[in-house]
Amino acid sequence: MKLSVYQDNQRISEVALGDDTLTSTGVTEYFIGRGQDCHVVLEGPLVSRHHATIKRLSDKWEIANSS
């Protein structure tokens, strides 16, 4: 599965969602924000360094505001 990010109908980022970022708690996490350590880096004055987290919990996905 892939996460694609679009701005003005143009894809600006794409991340393959898999088990490569499995944490010690068994949760797969992806980070979105301005920070260069994020999986999806977004620019803009309204975007925090760590703006949101996408988590895979068993068979479902959850997105949470981190800022």
Backbone torsions as a table, in degrees:
resi	resn	phi	psi	omega
1	MET	NA	145.1	179.2
2	LYS	-124.6	145.9	172.8
3	LEU	-104.1	119.6	178.2
4	SER	-111.3	136.4	179.6
5	VAL	-113.4	128.3	-178.0
6	TYR	-118.1	145.6	172.7
7	GLN	-137.1	125.8	-177.3
8	ASP	52.1	46.0	179.0
9	ASN	62.2	17.5	177.0
10	GLN	-118.3	130.3	177.8
11	ARG	-70.4	124.9	-179.3
12	ILE	-108.9	-14.3	-179.5
13	SER	-161.0	151.6	176.2
14	GLU	-149.3	134.8	-178.9
15	VAL	-129.7	130.7	173.7
16	ALA	-77.0	124.4	-179.8
17	LEU	-93.3	118.4	-179.1
18	GLY	-152.2	-156.0	-177.2
19	ASP	-96.7	12.6	-173.9
20	ASP	-72.1	-13.5	179.3
21	THR	-119.1	36.3	179.5
22	LEU	-65.2	128.9	-179.9
23	THR	-90.6	174.0	-179.4
24	SER	-64.9	-18.4	178.8
25	THR	-89.3	1.3	-179.9
26	GLY	84.2	13.9	-179.5
27	VAL	-107.9	132.9	174.6
28	THR	-88.8	127.1	-177.3
29	GLU	-125.7	143.7	173.9
30	TYR	-131.1	139.7	-176.5
31	PHE	-112.0	140.3	179.3
32	ILE	-121.9	134.5	177.4
33	GLY	165.4	-170.1	179.1
34	ARG	-79.6	-22.7	-176.0
35	GLY	-61.3	138.9	-179.4
36	GLN	-68.7	-13.5	177.1
37	ASP	-86.5	-0.7	179.3
38	CYS	-79.4	152.3	176.5
39	HIS	-70.4	-38.4	175.8
40	VAL	-118.9	114.6	-178.6
41	VAL	-99.6	124.3	179.0
42	LEU	-119.4	140.6	177.1
43	GLU	-101.1	151.2	175.5
44	GLY	145.9	150.1	-176.7
45	PRO	-68.5	-17.9	-178.8
46	LEU	-99.0	2.4	-177.9
47	VAL	-100.0	126.1	177.8
48	SER	-77.8	165.9	176.4
49	ARG	-59.0	-43.5	175.1
50	HIS	-124.8	86.0	-169.6
51	HIS	-80.8	-42.8	-176.7
52	ALA	-150.5	159.1	177.6
53	THR	-126.9	133.5	173.2
54	ILE	-106.4	127.0	-178.5
55	LYS	-122.0	140.8	172.6
56	ARG	-101.7	118.5	-179.5
57	LEU	-117.6	99.7	-176.5
58	SER	57.3	-107.2	-175.9
59	ASP	-106.1	14.5	-179.9
60	LYS	-134.1	161.8	178.6
61	TRP	-114.7	145.8	-179.3
62	GLU	-135.3	136.7	174.5
63	ILE	-116.1	135.8	-177.6
64	ALA	-133.9	142.1	176.0
65	ASN	-71.4	127.3	-179.7
66	SER	-101.9	-9.3	-176.1
67	SER	-98.4	NA	NA
